[in-house]
């Protein structure tokens, strides 16, 4: 799958069942379902999930919480817009 086909897949009603939980969370986020994205990612205890968790809280406007999750991911809050960060994360997991 490419980033372009991943983005196109958000026109469907459900994500592909072969998608990782990371990509499913990003898929739901792209569909405007922040809650579902957060529910999928919040209980996964690794740096990858922490990165997505950080992005979601940044998108929510909770920078304090986002920064906590960025630290858990071993990253800093990026100085790019949310769409660019989303695309960067998607590409990292494809």
N, C-alpha and C positions, 0 to 999 in steps of 0.2 A: 504494500500500500504506500502511496505517496502522500505528501501533505495535501495536494490538490484533491485526490480521491477521498482522503479522510474528511476534508471540508465538505465535499459533495455528499458524503454519507450522512451529514446532518440534515439533509432533506428527507431522510427516511424517518419512520416513526420510532424505531428502536435501533440501538447500536448493534453491530455484528457481535454475536456471542463469542467469536474468537478474539475480540479485543481484550487487552489487559484491563485490569481495574483502573490503571492510570489513564489509558486512552478513553475508557468509558466515562470517567469523571470529566475529562476535557471535552468529550462529545456532549455530555449533558450540559456543561457550562455553555458551550457554543449554542445550544438549543434554548438558552435562557433559563435553565433549571438549576440555579445555584444550589438549592437545597439538596437535590439528588446528587449533584457532583460532590458536595461536601460530605454527605452521608457515605458515599462510596469510598472516600479517601481518608476520612478522619481516624479510622481505627487501624490503618496500615502503619506499622512501625518501622519505616525505613526512610532514608534520605530522599528517595524519589517521591514518595508520598508527601513528605514534608515540603518539598518544593512546590508541588501542586497545591497543597494546603495553604502555603504562604501566598501563592498567587491568588487563590480564592478569597482570602481575607483582605489582600490588597484591593481586589476588585470590589469587595464589600465596603471598602473605605476604612477598615480597621487596621491602620498601619502599625499600631503597637503589637497586635496579635500577629500580623503578617511578619513583622521583623523577628518575632520569636521563632516562627516556623522557618523563615529564611536561615536563621542561625542553626536550627536543627538540621537543615538541608546542607549546611556548609556553604551558604551563599549569602550575598547581600541583596537588598532590595534594588532591582535594576532601575536605571534612569531612562527607561523606554516606556512607551505607552502600553496599555494592557493588551492590545491586539498583537503587538510585536512580541510581547512576552509569551502570550498564548501560543503563537506560531513557533517560537523557539522551543517551548516545552514539548509541543506536539512533535516537532522534528526530532527531538532527543529520544522520544519513545517509539518512533516508527522504525 
